[in-house]
C-alpha cells in the first residue's frame, strides 16, 4: 500500500505536468487545475501512546502526547460534484515524547505521521451544506528511538493501512468552502501502533476557471513572462550554510535544513511557465538533473526531479525584473541512501528550493539566480534526515 501511494503521487505530478504543458493560454488556470482543490485542516489528534510501545525490558516515567495537529490536502481532483480523489498528509505540531526511559534522564521524541490517498463522496443537504465521506489507503510512518547502547527502545514502523474520514461542509462560494472533519486509521497490533483519530476544522480552496474578461485583461499586459527557461547552476559551501540555517531555524521557520550537507554540485534546470497574472505571479513546472558531492566524505550522488515553482516578480524596471521563487514537494529520485554515514531514507524523496533572481535583456532573455535547496521524504519513511544544499548560483536563458 505504501508503494502504491508513493507511485500514485509521482504519477499525479507527471500527469499534471504533461497536461499543463499542452495549454497555451497562460492567463487561464491550466486545465488539470481547474477541477482541483487544496485543503488545510487544524485540530486535535489522538493516538494513545504509552509504555505498551516500548520493547520488552524498558519502563518510562512519563509519555507526553501533544494533540494539536494539521491535515493538509495538497492536491485533490473533482471528477464531478459528487466524487473526488485526493492526497493527504497529517501530522502533529509537536511530537510524542518518552521521558526518562529506564532512568536515562532523556526526553525521547517519537515522530509519527499519516499519509493517504482517498476517494471522497459528497451528498448535498441544501445548496450550501454537504455531507462527505472518505475511504482509501493510508501510510502510517513512525520513527522510534534507541538508547545510548544503540538498542532499540521504540522501533521504527512503516506500513499500509485503511484511512477513513467524514464530515460536513459549508460551501461559501464557488471557490471557498469550510468544513468540520473527523479522520480515523485503525490500530496495528503487529507494529504495536495505536489507532489514530483526528477532529478538525478547516477550509477548501477550489481552483475554478477565471472569468473570460480577466483572462483577456491579463493577456493584454505589457509585462513580459518568459515561457521557457534553461538554467545551469553551481553549488558551493564556500559561503557556509548560514542562509540555510537562518530560514530553517525557530525564529524564521520558512524552509528546511538537513543533517547531511552538500559541499559542491552542478545542476541543470528546465522550467516552463504555465500560468501568470497581470504583473506579479507566475507558476512554472520544471525538471532538473543534479550531481552532488557531500561535505564530509566526498560521497557522490545525483538527483532527478520534477517540481512546481511559484515565482513573484516584485520589481519591474526597464533594465531588469527582480523576483523571489519557492518550490516544494517536487518528486525526486536520489541515487544514494547513505550520505556522510547519515541514513537519508529511500531513493524516493522530495526536492524543495527557494531563491531570488533577475531577468534582464530587451526581451528578458537572460537570467541570473541564487537559491538554496533541500531534499527529504516528508516523513513518509522512518528515515528522513534530509540533505542540505548550500547556495547555488545559476545562469539562465529564456525563449
KANORLIN-V489407 format. One record per backbone hydrogen bond with DSSP energy under -0.5 kcal/mol. CO is the residue of the C=O (numbers start at 1). NH is the residue of the N-H. E is the energy in kcal/mol with one decimal. If there is no record, write none. Layout:
co-><CO,CO>
nh-><NH,NH>
e-><E,E>
This chain:
co-><1,2,3,4,5,6,7,8,9,10,11,12,13,14,15,16,17,18,19,20,24,25,26,30,30,32,33,35,36,37,38,39,40,41,42,43,44,46,47,50,51,55,59,62,63,64,64,67,68,68,69,70,71,72,72,73,75,76,77,77,82,83,83,84,85,86,87,88,89,90,91,96,97,97,98,99,99,100,100,100,101,106,106,108,110,111,112,113,114,115,116,117,118,119,120,121,123,128,129,129,130,131,132,133,134,135,136,137,138,139,139,140,141,142,142,143,145,145,147,151,153,154,157,159,161,163,164,165,166,167,168,169,169,170,170,175,176,176,177,178,179,180,181,182,183,184,185,188,188,193,196,197,198,199,200,201,202,203,204,204,205,206,211,211,212,213,214,215,216,217,218,227,228,229,230,231,232,233,234,235,237,241,242,243,244,245,247,247,250,252,260,261,263,264,265,266,267,268,269,270,271,272,275,280,281,282,283,283,284,285,286,287,288,289,290,291,292,293,293,299,301,302,303,304,305,307,309,309,310,311,311,312,312,315,315,319,320,321,322,322,323,324,325,326,327,329,330,331,332,332,333,337,337,339,342,342,343,347,347,349,350,351,352,353,354,355,356,357,358,359,360,361,365,366,367,368,369,370,371,372,373,374,375,376,377,382,385,386,387,387,388,388,389,391,392,392,393,394,395,396,397>
nh-><5,6,7,8,9,10,11,12,13,14,15,16,17,18,19,20,21,22,22,23,26,28,276,33,34,35,36,78,207,76,205,73,203,71,201,69,199,197,49,53,54,58,102,99,65,66,97,45,93,94,43,91,41,74,89,39,87,37,79,85,122,79,80,120,77,118,75,116,72,114,70,110,64,99,108,61,62,61,102,103,104,100,108,98,96,143,92,141,90,139,88,137,86,135,84,133,131,171,125,126,169,123,167,121,165,119,163,117,161,115,141,159,113,144,157,111,153,154,150,147,55,145,142,140,138,136,184,134,182,132,180,130,171,172,178,206,172,173,204,170,202,168,200,166,198,164,196,192,193,188,185,46,183,44,181,42,179,40,177,206,38,208,214,215,216,217,218,219,220,220,221,273,399,271,397,269,395,267,393,265,240,245,246,247,248,249,254,255,253,254,388,295,237,293,235,291,233,289,231,287,229,285,283,313,277,311,274,275,309,272,307,270,305,268,303,266,301,263,264,294,292,335,290,333,288,286,284,311,326,282,313,314,324,317,322,361,317,359,314,315,357,312,355,310,353,331,351,306,334,349,304,339,344,342,339,344,385,334,349,332,376,330,374,327,372,325,370,323,368,321,366,364,398,360,396,358,394,356,392,354,389,352,387,350,380,384,259,260,375,389,262,390,373,236,371,394,234,369,232,367,230>
e-><-2.2,-2.1,-2.8,-2.2,-2.4,-2.1,-2.7,-2.7,-1.9,-2.4,-3.0,-2.5,-2.3,-2.7,-2.3,-2.5,-2.0,-0.6,-1.0,-1.5,-1.3,-1.3,-2.2,-0.6,-1.3,-1.0,-1.9,-3.2,-2.6,-1.7,-2.6,-2.3,-1.9,-2.5,-2.1,-2.2,-2.3,-2.1,-2.8,-1.4,-1.5,-1.2,-2.0,-2.9,-0.5,-0.6,-2.3,-3.1,-2.8,-0.6,-2.3,-2.1,-2.0,-0.7,-2.1,-1.7,-2.1,-1.7,-0.8,-2.0,-2.4,-1.7,-1.6,-3.0,-2.9,-2.0,-0.7,-2.0,-3.0,-3.0,-2.5,-2.3,-2.6,-0.6,-3.0,-1.5,-1.3,-0.7,-0.5,-0.9,-1.5,-3.2,-0.5,-2.9,-1.1,-2.9,-0.7,-2.2,-2.7,-2.7,-2.4,-2.1,-2.3,-1.8,-2.1,-2.0,-2.7,-3.6,-2.8,-1.8,-3.1,-2.9,-2.2,-2.5,-1.7,-2.4,-2.0,-2.6,-2.4,-2.4,-0.6,-1.8,-1.9,-0.7,-2.3,-1.7,-2.5,-1.8,-2.1,-2.3,-2.6,-1.5,-3.1,-2.3,-2.5,-1.4,-3.0,-3.7,-2.7,-2.3,-2.3,-2.5,-0.6,-1.2,-2.5,-3.2,-0.6,-2.3,-2.8,-3.6,-2.3,-1.6,-2.7,-2.1,-2.1,-2.6,-2.5,-0.6,-2.5,-2.6,-2.1,-2.7,-2.6,-2.7,-2.2,-2.6,-2.1,-1.8,-1.9,-0.5,-1.7,-1.9,-0.6,-1.9,-2.5,-2.1,-2.3,-1.7,-1.1,-0.5,-1.5,-2.8,-1.8,-2.7,-2.3,-2.6,-2.3,-2.1,-2.7,-1.5,-2.2,-2.5,-2.5,-1.8,-0.7,-0.7,-1.6,-1.7,-0.5,-1.9,-3.2,-2.6,-1.6,-2.6,-2.7,-2.9,-2.8,-2.1,-2.5,-2.3,-2.2,-2.3,-2.9,-2.7,-2.6,-2.8,-2.8,-1.4,-2.5,-3.0,-2.3,-2.5,-2.3,-2.4,-2.1,-2.2,-1.9,-3.0,-1.5,-2.5,-3.3,-2.3,-2.4,-2.6,-1.9,-2.7,-2.5,-0.6,-1.9,-2.1,-0.5,-1.1,-1.9,-0.5,-2.5,-0.8,-2.3,-2.2,-1.1,-1.8,-2.1,-3.1,-1.8,-2.8,-2.1,-0.7,-2.2,-1.9,-0.5,-2.6,-2.0,-0.6,-2.2,-1.2,-2.3,-0.9,-0.9,-2.2,-0.6,-2.6,-1.6,-2.3,-2.1,-3.2,-2.3,-2.3,-2.6,-2.4,-2.0,-2.2,-2.3,-1.8,-2.3,-2.2,-2.8,-2.9,-3.4,-2.2,-2.8,-1.9,-2.3,-2.4,-2.5,-1.8,-1.6,-0.6,-2.0,-2.0,-1.9,-0.5,-2.3,-0.5,-1.7,-2.0,-1.9,-0.6,-2.2,-2.1,-2.5,-1.9,-2.4>
